[in-house]
Amino acid sequence: MIGNGKKDMAVIVVRDADAVVAALREELGRAAETDRPGLERALVLAEARTGAPDAELRGRWATTRIRAGGYDGPLLDSVAAVKALRQAEPGLSLRQAVQLSREAAAVSLTVAKP
């Protein structure tokens, strides 16, 4: 997580899904028949993540950090979630933590939908 001062929301999202997909395809090409079903499933899962928007990636990251900060409740509009995120990542400004907790809440809402 990189902040540009305490005012701006500058976040670098690292994407390595393409490299993971390429490695899985390579391994699948030389895999034994017994290993193929698992590798094929892993490939499908990795391919599904390659087009995820930056906000979703930040939201998933923020969710893990909020949980690491000790908060286990709902993420939507939660002061406690913001506090836990700032405890887990002390370098975040309040503004950054609020934005990231909103993205985490958005991710949790899309996951919760049937």
KARA-V305428 format. One record per pair of residues at least 12 apart in sequence whose ideal C-beta (glycine too) atoms are under 7 Angstrom apart, sorted by the first residue. I is the first residue (numbers start at 1). J is the second residue. Records with the same first field share a line. If there is no record, write none. Layout:
# KARA-V305428
I: J ; J
This chain:
# KARA-V305428
1: 89 ; 91 ; 92
3: 91 ; 92 ; 93 ; 96
6: 93
9: 95 ; 96 ; 99
11: 58
13: 54 ; 57 ; 58
17: 46 ; 49 ; 50
18: 50
20: 46
21: 43 ; 46 ; 47 ; 50
24: 39 ; 42 ; 43 ; 46
25: 43
27: 39
28: 40 ; 43
55: 103
56: 107
58: 100 ; 103
59: 103 ; 104 ; 106 ; 107
60: 107
62: 85 ; 100 ; 101 ; 103 ; 104
63: 75 ; 104 ; 107 ; 108
65: 85 ; 88 ; 89
66: 81 ; 84 ; 85 ; 88 ; 101 ; 104
68: 88
69: 84 ; 85 ; 87 ; 88
70: 84
71: 84
75: 101 ; 104 ; 105 ; 108
76: 105
78: 101
81: 101
82: 97 ; 98 ; 101
85: 97 ; 100 ; 101
